[in-house]
Amino acid sequence: MSYAVKKALASYGQNSVDMAVASASPLKLVVMLYEGAIKAVGLAKFHMQAGNIADKGQSISKAIAIIDEGLRQSLDVEKGGELGKNLDALYEHMVAQLFKANIENNADMLDHVSKLLTDLKSAWDTIEQNSRGTGATPPPAAPSAQDDDAANRSALSYGRA
């Protein structure tokens, strides 16, 4: 596992992550990173609304670390091709939105990033489930993840296949 992924998972903030990480597949690790980022953005919004500036900043920093140092840095854009480039640009957009949300105290921007993360996590959940052969039905937000080619391209984006 790369240093960037370990650092991002440390930002996830749970001691029990170590056991889950040790037994997780590369696809499951990506899903865990999304879960951590979604949780951090949700906490940032909570702290923003409560007026807890320091805690808001800390939560946004965690989300940025997970997205930028975990998800984004572990991309293999060469293998992932167009999909990898698109994910990289989307992660860059999310990080910029989180910085801006922090500065402007803008909960709508946090909601925007949370929605993007949730949609991507849903697609990765489907890919991860299909890789285990569960035959789960893909969620409507991720129809392109239904076929094996899309799953393989997505896994390639992270240098896992």
TILOTI-211318 format. One line per 3 residues: number of its first residue (from 1); their letters; for each residue x, y, z of C-alpha. Coordinates in Angstrom, 3 decimals. Layout:
% residues N
NUM	A	X Y Z ~ ...
//
This chain:
% residues 161
1	MSY	0.000 0.000 0.000 ~ 1.380 3.410 -0.910 ~ 2.376 6.039 1.619
4	AVK	-0.269 8.418 0.251 ~ -3.050 5.887 0.812 ~ -1.802 5.120 4.338
7	KAL	-1.656 8.821 5.153 ~ -5.149 9.380 3.779 ~ -6.525 6.460 5.765
10	ASY	-4.864 7.869 8.878 ~ -6.865 11.021 8.194 ~ -9.930 8.817 8.327
13	GQN	-9.506 9.072 12.084 ~ -10.370 5.592 13.356 ~ -8.090 3.121 15.091
16	SVD	-10.176 0.201 13.858 ~ -9.236 1.078 10.280 ~ -5.941 -0.820 10.635
19	MAV	-7.678 -4.187 10.807 ~ -10.036 -3.377 7.956 ~ -7.181 -2.102 5.783
22	ASA	-5.083 -5.211 6.366 ~ -7.783 -7.437 4.927 ~ -9.274 -5.067 2.348
25	SPL	-8.929 -5.381 -1.392 ~ -7.568 -2.396 -3.331 ~ -11.113 -1.598 -4.477
28	KLV	-12.403 -1.733 -0.894 ~ -9.613 0.668 0.137 ~ -10.897 3.172 -2.421
31	VML	-14.421 2.803 -0.998 ~ -13.035 3.363 2.509 ~ -11.322 6.554 1.370
34	YEG	-14.630 7.814 -0.031 ~ -16.371 6.965 3.247 ~ -13.774 8.904 5.196
37	AIK	-14.008 11.928 2.911 ~ -17.816 11.944 3.074 ~ -17.690 11.729 6.871
40	AVG	-15.159 14.589 7.073 ~ -17.256 16.831 4.800 ~ -20.368 16.079 6.850
43	LAK	-18.540 16.969 10.062 ~ -17.249 20.163 8.452 ~ -20.807 21.195 7.639
46	FHM	-21.941 20.398 11.174 ~ -19.111 22.471 12.658 ~ -19.721 25.282 10.165
49	QAG	-23.371 25.521 11.151 ~ -22.447 25.384 14.854 ~ -19.880 28.149 14.441
52	NIA	-16.958 25.929 15.464 ~ -14.372 27.480 13.143 ~ -11.352 25.441 14.282
55	DKG	-13.209 22.121 14.087 ~ -14.648 23.085 10.692 ~ -11.168 23.779 9.393
58	QSI	-9.839 20.522 10.801 ~ -12.630 18.499 9.177 ~ -12.151 20.221 5.829
61	SKA	-8.415 19.555 6.074 ~ -9.135 15.867 6.655 ~ -11.405 15.724 3.618
64	IAI	-8.786 17.471 1.493 ~ -6.079 15.070 2.685 ~ -8.181 12.037 1.839
67	IDE	-9.120 13.347 -1.602 ~ -5.792 14.873 -2.591 ~ -3.288 12.603 -0.862
70	GLR	-5.259 9.372 -1.049 ~ -7.659 9.230 -3.955 ~ -5.912 11.644 -6.305
73	QSL	-2.304 10.633 -5.726 ~ -3.070 6.947 -6.049 ~ -4.552 7.409 -9.521
76	DVE	-2.617 5.904 -12.415 ~ -3.646 8.309 -15.150 ~ -1.590 6.495 -17.809
79	KGG	-3.374 3.191 -17.271 ~ -6.719 4.854 -16.561 ~ -6.683 6.955 -19.724
82	ELG	-9.621 9.302 -20.134 ~ -11.355 8.042 -16.982 ~ -8.220 8.591 -14.926
85	KNL	-7.839 12.122 -16.278 ~ -11.480 12.881 -15.546 ~ -11.212 11.584 -11.980
88	DAL	-8.046 13.612 -11.453 ~ -9.780 16.784 -12.643 ~ -12.822 16.034 -10.489
91	YEH	-10.659 15.520 -7.387 ~ -8.871 18.793 -8.132 ~ -12.265 20.516 -8.413
94	MVA	-13.418 19.035 -5.090 ~ -10.283 20.186 -3.273 ~ -10.692 23.707 -4.702
97	QLF	-14.352 23.753 -3.622 ~ -13.417 22.635 -0.113 ~ -10.817 25.403 0.198
100	KAN	-13.356 27.940 -1.027 ~ -16.095 26.590 1.269 ~ -13.751 26.978 4.225
103	IEN	-12.820 30.556 3.358 ~ -16.356 31.668 2.489 ~ -18.107 29.562 5.137
106	NAD	-20.302 28.179 2.366 ~ -22.331 25.086 3.282 ~ -23.671 24.759 -0.278
109	MLD	-20.153 24.062 -1.530 ~ -19.752 21.364 1.108 ~ -23.037 19.839 -0.058
112	HVS	-21.778 19.917 -3.653 ~ -18.576 18.063 -2.748 ~ -20.496 15.617 -0.566
115	KLL	-22.855 14.816 -3.463 ~ -19.918 14.212 -5.817 ~ -18.205 11.958 -3.286
118	TDL	-21.420 10.050 -2.584 ~ -22.083 9.471 -6.296 ~ -18.513 8.277 -6.875
121	KSA	-18.621 6.058 -3.795 ~ -21.811 4.482 -5.076 ~ -20.093 3.616 -8.347
124	WDT	-17.044 2.233 -6.535 ~ -19.301 0.202 -4.209 ~ -20.780 -1.417 -7.296
127	IEQ	-17.379 -2.094 -8.829 ~ -16.125 -3.554 -5.560 ~ -19.220 -5.748 -5.161
130	NSR	-19.004 -6.953 -8.765 ~ -15.339 -7.825 -8.275 ~ -16.447 -10.199 -5.511
133	GTG	-19.084 -11.718 -7.764 ~ -22.054 -10.656 -5.661 ~ -24.077 -9.755 -8.719
136	ATP	-25.441 -6.680 -6.979 ~ -27.504 -4.343 -9.092 ~ -25.636 -1.105 -9.763
139	PPA	-27.177 2.063 -8.370 ~ -28.870 4.423 -10.834 ~ -26.205 7.118 -10.257
142	APS	-23.520 4.856 -11.718 ~ -24.906 3.118 -14.804 ~ -21.536 3.043 -16.552
145	AQD	-20.144 0.836 -13.794 ~ -22.499 -1.998 -14.803 ~ -20.255 -3.576 -17.411
148	DDA	-16.935 -5.307 -16.758 ~ -15.083 -2.995 -19.140 ~ -16.030 0.039 -17.048
151	ANR	-14.993 -1.776 -13.883 ~ -11.669 -2.723 -15.424 ~ -11.042 0.825 -16.656
154	SAL	-11.896 2.178 -13.209 ~ -9.581 -0.274 -11.495 ~ -6.860 0.604 -13.996
157	SYG	-7.275 4.245 -13.036 ~ -5.953 3.251 -9.646 ~ -3.259 0.951 -10.994
160	RA	-4.928 -2.080 -9.434 ~ -5.542 -4.321 -12.439
//
